[in-house]
């Protein structure tokens, strides 16, 4: 059950980041002139609300699991970020980046054993 909660937490974190990315794509480059747009963006607000939910879940997870296992497991969010960048945002991901993602997955496997 704890690992399922960790997966949900990772999905929430990455979902919030995706919403922020979409919001910033619509706004453009961040600057002093865009601060109000950022604050008013439904994507930025939605991402922030998801982050609040993820933080509450994270506190619950920390009360139930060793930090030395739970925290490294969060690095799977980086791997999911690479996949989403490639699939959804059509970003170029190099073979070295894929290798790095695979190393992260292997490292989490070793820690979780």
Number of C-alpha atoms within 10 A of each C-alpha: 6 13 14 9 14 22 16 15 23 21 18 22 22 23 20 23 20 20 19 21 17 15 20 18 11 13 14 12 10 12 9 7 9 14 12 10 16 20 11 11 17 14 21 22 17 17 24 17 14 21 19 15 15 22 15 12 17 20 10 13 19 15 10 11 14 10 12 10 15 20 15 15 21 17 17 21 19 16 20 15 19 19 17 16 16 14 12 9 13 10 12 11 13 10 9 9 13 14 11 15 20 14 13 19 16 12 15 19 12 9 12 13 6
